[in-house]
Amino acid sequence: MAWYLAAFLSAVFAALTSIFAKIGIKAVDSNLATAIRTTVILFITWGIVAFQGNLSTINTIPKTSWIFLVLSAIATGASWLFYFYALKVGEASKVVPIDKLSLVLTIVFAALILKEKINLQIVIGALLMTAGSLLIAYAK
């Protein structure tokens, strides 16, 4: 599967995640909802790894990879907790655009941390994404 198809499918499922979560979280504490969601994801992902026969490769993961995977998990957990809280108390159509400013922040962090090249086209695109997110989120 090409990266752009996988990225598009990721966007489709992320959108459905927001809609399903907004419906499901109405009568549930946001942290409990996040815990339920995480538990389901835990079983699904370990099931996929087992089905693919990749469980035995866990011993070959380098220490540096472990450190950054754990840091990524902590960041994901924090993101989900804040996201579900925001979704619980706010409108999905306003919460999601602010959450998607992660796109712009990823570009900034990729330049600063990963030393990825940022050109004028990327800067303009990031500014447009920021403007669009803020315009949607603060629309009356």
Residue pairs with C-beta under 8 A, 6 or more apart in sequence:
15 96
18 87
18 92
18 95
18 96
19 92
21 33
21 37
21 84
21 87
22 87
22 92
24 33
25 33
25 84
25 87
25 88
28 36
30 81
30 84
30 85
30 87
30 88
31 81
31 84
31 85
33 84
33 88
34 77
34 80
34 81
34 84
37 80
37 84
38 77
38 80
49 55
61 69
79 102
83 95
83 99
86 95
86 98
86 99
87 95
93 136
94 136
94 137
94 138
94 139
95 137
97 132
97 133
97 134
97 136
97 137
98 133
98 137
100 129
100 133
101 129
101 130
101 133
103 126
103 129
104 126
104 129
104 130
104 133
107 118
107 122
107 126
108 126
110 116
110 118
111 117
111 118
